[in-house]
Amino acid sequence: MAGFNTMRTNAGTRQALIDEGLRAHMNKVYGLMSAAMLITGVVAWALAGLAMTNDPSMAVGTMRNGTMLTQFGALLYTSPLKWVVMLAPLAVVFLFSATIHRMSVGAAQLVFWVYAALVGASISSIFLVFTGVSIAQTFLVTAIAFASLSLYGYTTKRNLSAMGSFLMMGLIGLIVASIVNIFIASSALAFAVSVLGVLIFAGLTAYDTQKIKATYIEMAHSGEDFLGKAAIMGALSLYLDFLNLFMMLLQLMGNRD
């Protein structure tokens, strides 16, 4: 009987340590994600500020909505450089995902920050297209929705794996539709993509949160190096969920200048 009580006490102690470690791990994930979002926002706002002007004497070009561009803005948004700015984050994230296992935790975190800055550059034009108030309002709505969905993914007892597979298939279809719409420029398709995108990334937020939690519980004793990289990859997943949810909602809710 004494041996059974000792085993039960040891099991309870191990579970308490896992629970404590899980809380610390999730805090790190959310902290990394929040820092990345801050970097993205600051870079986007700063570049947009350098790109536009209200002084006609300094303008060398205009956006379709009439926003006047500086020399830097024309280079960033109307020259072939815009394709480099748009595609650079995609190249970095694929390379990052493929090579993170060979990086140190410090190097992986640095690449994550660089990626967040590149994303900021690629979406900076939203400050030239949408009003500042609508961007702020959409960000607040996104933050509330994301927090609720992530909390659900963390606390639910339901296994979301099947939903995750379905959502990934939907994401592939969403990417294909978005690429097609670059060439046909259909407003109806753009609206449909935004609505479906909100639903898909809302579901992925809950799914990815549960996956991050499950990965930690399964691999809690894998060492600090593995868990450090797992936290960065988890933060990257949630960062992408938040960012895409925000961009889809902005297309639906944003007021254009």
N, C-alpha and C positions, 0 to 999 in steps of 0.2 A: 504493500500500500504506500509506504514511504517512497519507494522507487517511482511509483506512478505519479505521486504528487510532485516529485522532483522533475520528472519528464514534462509534466504539464506546466510547471513553473518555467522551465527552460524554453518550452515552446512559446509560452506567453511573452517571455523576455525577447525572444527572436522576433516575434510578431511586432512587438512594441518598437524594436529597433528598425524594422522594415518600414513601419508607419512613420516614424520620425524621419527616416531617410527619404521616404517618398515625399513628405511635405517639403523638405529642403530641396529635393530634386525639382519638384514642380515650381517652387518659388524661383529657382534658378532659371528654369525654362521660360517662365513668364517675364522674369527680369531681363533675360537676353532678348526676348521678343520685343519688349517695350523699348529697350535701348535701340534696337534696330529700327523700330518704327519712328523713334525720335530722330535718328540720323537721316532716315528717308525724308521725313517732313522738313527738316532744316535745310537739307540739300535742295529739295524741290523748291522751297520758298525762296532760298537765296539765288538760285539760278534764274528763277522766273523774274525776280527783282532786277537782275542784271540784263535780262533779255528784253524787257519792255520799257517804253518811255512815253511820257506825255508831252514831250517837247518835239514838235515836228522837225526842228532843225537837226535833231540827233537821230531821227528815224531813217532807216535805210530800206525798210520793207514793212509790210503789214500782214497780219493774219486775216483769214476770211471774215472774221467778225469785226475787222477794223482796228484791232489792237496794233499799235505801232511798235516796231521792233528795232532794237539797237543793232549795231554790227554784230555783236555777240549773239543776239537773238536770231538774227537772220542766218548766221552760221549754224546755230544749234537746231533750228526748226525748219529751215527751208533748203539747206544745202544737203549734199549726200551724207554729211556727218550725222544727220538725224537717224539714218539706218544703223549706223554704228552704235549710237546712243540707245536705240530701241532694242537691238539684238545683243548687246554686250551683257546685260544681266542674264539672259537665257544661256549664253555660252558659259558664263561663270558658274551658274548654279548646276549645270550638268557636269562640268569639270569638278566642281566642289564635291558633289555627291559621289562621283566615281573615285576620288582620291583622298577623301577625308580619313580613311582608315590608315593611310600612310603619313598623315600629318600629326604634329603634336597638338595638344588641346589649345595652346596659345596661338599657333598658326591658324588653326581652324576658326577660332574666334575672330582673328584679324580678317580672314577671308570673308567671314560673315558680315563684318562691318563694311568692308569694301563693296560687297554685293548690295548691301542696304543703301550705300551711297549711290551706286550705279542705278539702282531702281529709282531713287529720288530724282536723278537726272532724267530718266526715261519718262517719268510721269509729271515732270515740272510744268508741262504745258497746261495742266488743269487750272493753274492759277491765272492763265491767260484766257481760258475758255469759260470757266465758271466763276460766279461771284464768291468772294471770300466768305460771306455769311452762309451761303448754301454748302460750301465745303466744310465749314465748321459744324453746321447742323448735321450733315451727312456723317461726319466723323463721330459725332456724339451718338447718333442712332446706331452706327456700326459698333461702337464700343459697348453699348448696352446689350445689343443683340449677341455680340461675340461672347461677352461675359456670361450671359444666360445659357448660351449653347455649350460653352466650354464647361460650365458648372454641371450641366446635365450629363455631358460625356464623362465627367469625373465621378459623378455620384450614382449614375444609373447601374442597375444590376443586369440590365439587358445587354446581350452580346451584339455589338454593332458591326461585327465583321462582315456579315452578309450585305448590310446596307453600304459598307465601305466599298465592296466590290462593284455594286451597282452604281455608286456615285463616281467611281473611277471611270467606268464605261461612259457615263454621262459627261464627264469632264473631257474625255477624248472627243466626243461628238461636239461639245461646246467649242473646243479649239478648232476643229475642222470648220464649223459654221462661222467662227470669227475670221478665219483666214479667207474663206469664200467671200465674206461680206466686205473685205478690204477691196475686192475687185468689182463687186456689183453695187456696193453702197446702198443697200436697201434699208430704209428706216424701219420697216416692219420686222425684218430679220434682226436688226440691231436691238429692237425692243424685246423680241423673243429671246435673244441671247442674254440680255440683261436680266430678264425675269428668271430664266432657267439658271443663270449663273448665281443669282441670289440663293435659290433653293439648293443648288449643288454645294456651294461653299458654306452654307449654313449647316448642311448635313456633314460635310467634311470637318467642320470645326469640332462637332461632337465626337465624330469618329476618331480624328487624330488625337484628341485629348485622351480618350479611352485607350488608344494604342500606346501613347507615351506612358501612361500609368501602368499598363500591362507589361510593357517592356522593362520598366524599372523593377516591378515586382518579380519578374522572371529572372532578371539579370542583376539583382541587387548586390551580389557578391562577386561581380566580374572585375572589380578594381576601379580606381579613380579615373584612369585614362579612358576606359570604355564609357563609364558613366558621364564623364565630362563631354565626350564627343556625342553621346546619346542626347544630352541636354541641348547641345547646339543644334543637332538635327531636329529635335523636337521643337525647338524655338523657331527654326526655319519653316517647318511645316505649318505651325500656327501663324507665323508672320505672313506666309503666303495666303492662308485662309482669310486672315483679317484684311490684308491688302486687296485681294480680289473681291471680297464681299463689299468693301468700301467702294471700289471702282464701279462695281455693278450697281450699287445703290445710288452712286453719284450720277450715273447715266439716267437713272429713273427719277431721282429727286432733285438733282442739281438745277439751279437757275443759271442760264447762260448769259454772259455779258453781251 
